[in-house]
Amino acid sequence: MMAAMLGSMLSDGRGEGEVQIRSSGFGPVDLPPIDDAVDAMQRRGLDVSAHRSSTTTASLVDGADLILTAERDHVVKIAALSPAAFRRALTLPEFLAAAAGSGPDEGEDVRSWVESLTEDRTAGAYLREAIPEVADPTGSMPRAFEAAVVAIEQQCREVAAHLLMRRRMVS
């Protein structure tokens, strides 16, 4: 859902200046989205019915400028795949907290900016600290599922705003 929302929010509609969004995980491969997710995205004008789960790999995360996850455990697994990716991997709410105090520097690329947000972060401290995570709505009652999706959507809007501002500063 995060990938579909961000992809939609970051698209310019013409295929120009597109941000590449990839979705992957650590579970079984080639599974379709759950019906609740398909329905929630459909209400937002997004069709995720053809999506299939895929595995997170070192080459995928090594090529990414920013890696947004739902859970801290995902960041830890990404760091195990590629220690260099640890500085670019954050939970969605963790990214928003870090980016809130960071003004854009003209000409600075996204990768450098993201790494500057995490430059003081150590693996040991990361494992000990409370890291904000996305509430997983899977299996929730319909109202709770929708409330979680609304929260994810709001956070994705904020991420998109940060990235679009960054893109304007670099262009």
HUTARA-V728474 format. One record per pair of residues at least 24 apart in sequence whose C-alpha atoms are under 6 Angstrom apart, sorted by the first residue. I is the first residue (numbers start at 0). J is the second residue. If there is no record, write none. Layout:
BEGIN
i=I j=J
i=I j=J
END
This chain:
BEGIN
i=5 j=155
i=23 j=53
i=23 j=54
i=23 j=55
i=24 j=54
i=24 j=55
i=25 j=54
i=28 j=52
i=28 j=53
i=57 j=81
i=64 j=110
i=67 j=91
i=69 j=132
i=69 j=133
i=70 j=132
i=86 j=114
i=86 j=117
i=87 j=113
i=87 j=114
i=90 j=132
i=92 j=131
i=93 j=131
i=105 j=168
i=105 j=169
i=106 j=169
END
